[in-house]
């Protein structure tokens, strides 16, 4: 059998307004939940709205792991999460590109 790439899921580190310092690993289910919610709410693709994607994944992972009350509404989490960063389980930065600068056209 051919070697398969090692898949990694983002680890979300969240600091809440009350000072709580939380961390949870996202699962495939959390990422699928974003896809389903994105379609229903007409949200952008993850690469077009990376902060929305990152925040949603953190909310799903923290509620799933009961690190915050599982009944916490999305809007409350969005208001109370003051810092969210993601990394890979190996400690390297996750590939969430939050640079708002759009690539320009080449000189013509």
C-alpha positions, 0 to 999 in steps of 0.5 A: 500500500502506498504511503499516505500523507498524514492528515492534521486537523487545526488546533484552536486556541481561544481567549474569551472576554472573561479571561478563559484560555481554551484549546480544542482540536477540530474534527472532520465533523466540525469542518463539515458543519461549517460547509453545511452552515456556509451553504445555508447562510450563504457564507463565503468559502473558507479562503474568502472568509478565513476569520469567519471559518476559524471562529466557527471551527473554534466554536464547534470544537469548544462546544463539542468538547464542552469546554464552553456550554454546548448551548452557547449560541454562535452569536454569543461566542462571536461576541465573547471570543476576543482572540482565536489562533490556530495551529497544526498538532505538530505546533506549526502555524495553520494555513489560515491566510488572513491577509486582506490584500488581494493579489494584483494583476501583473504589469501589462 
